[in-house]
Amino acid sequence: MTLALGEPIGDWTVKWERGFSPPLPLGPAAPLGATAVALLVAALAVGLAAMAAARRQVR
């Protein structure tokens, strides 16, 4: 494959990928808005599960 591309396949792939799509914005943490939405959805799911479990108890 190196003969066909004129360079190692890994180097060619890196150049192709960088030209094919823009770089992803990677960072140390998720955006604040996304974190807040995820926590809200998780709290809602836990609350609904607790309510459903409380109704199923035999008294």
Wavefront OBJ file of the C-alpha trace (Angstrom):
o trace
v 0.000 0.000 0.000
v 2.911 2.332 0.666
v 3.961 2.109 -2.992
v 0.501 3.097 -4.216
v 0.166 6.072 -1.856
v 3.794 7.160 -1.823
v 3.792 7.291 1.995
v 2.937 5.035 4.934
v -0.776 4.212 5.229
v -1.001 5.767 8.702
v 0.281 9.140 7.515
v -2.035 9.097 4.495
v -5.031 8.224 6.683
v -4.312 11.101 9.084
v -4.137 13.599 6.210
v -7.298 12.214 4.600
v -9.254 12.334 7.856
v -8.206 15.903 8.638
v -9.287 17.014 5.164
v -12.527 15.025 5.288
v -14.042 16.452 8.467
v -13.384 19.374 10.812
v -11.605 18.608 14.071
v -13.815 17.757 17.024
v -13.833 20.223 19.934
v -12.413 17.968 22.620
v -11.883 19.193 26.138
v -11.631 18.024 29.712
v -15.373 18.212 30.441
v -18.796 18.303 28.840
v -20.408 21.711 28.280
v -22.224 23.105 31.320
v -25.635 23.088 29.618
v -25.331 19.450 28.590
v -24.290 18.496 32.109
v -27.272 20.319 33.611
v -29.724 18.642 31.225
v -28.232 15.210 31.916
v -28.489 15.723 35.680
v -32.088 16.905 35.351
v -33.057 13.864 33.275
v -31.288 11.537 35.719
v -33.038 13.113 38.718
v -36.394 12.795 36.956
v -35.734 9.122 36.165
v -34.723 8.362 39.775
v -37.778 10.194 41.091
v -40.153 8.302 38.782
v -38.553 4.990 39.722
v -38.895 5.798 43.437
v -42.551 6.707 42.994
v -43.242 3.496 41.073
v -41.440 1.404 43.706
v -43.387 3.066 46.532
v -46.699 2.145 44.859
v -45.704 -1.499 44.469
v -45.012 -2.134 48.147
v -47.399 -4.484 49.898
v -48.804 -2.950 53.061
l 1 2 3 4 5 6 7 8 9 10 11 12 13 14 15 16 17 18 19 20 21 22 23 24 25 26 27 28 29 30 31 32 33 34 35 36 37 38 39 40 41 42 43 44 45 46 47 48 49 50 51 52 53 54 55 56 57 58 59
